[in-house]
Amino acid sequence: MNSHVQVIRFSEATIRQVRLDCNRAMIRARFCPQRSEILQVRCIDNRAETETEFGNQLWYFEGVGVDELDRRHRVYGVVEYSTQFGLNELVEDGVFTTENQRERFRSLYEREVQRPDWRHPGHRWLAAAVIAVSMAWLGYLMFGAAAG
């Protein structure tokens, strides 16, 4: 185990709720709730809530889903929560047939939880454009009112 990996213990109530949400995701993916099984659940991202922003949790699960034709499928799922005022609120979930599909979801999640940074060139160009348009509009209003 690497030294940068942090072990976090979650309460039984949290684990129970995550498992319930994983089962609901399986039902929404049209797998039989009685015959399907969640084999493993793990938290892969836990961003703590701070004074200025909400937290996030991303959970992975693996299981076996049984469809309406009684076929068994290996499934890879994800459940995303937003931590607001100490409570986890379900944001999104998904069930995928391959790990690659689940990783594509994670890349979208990573982009979503990153905070905007004004050092990004696109953000600076946007700010410059807003200032330029505002100055042009202000100049039009000032000189248009003086001429009219």
Disulfide bonds with the S-S distance in Angstrom:
none
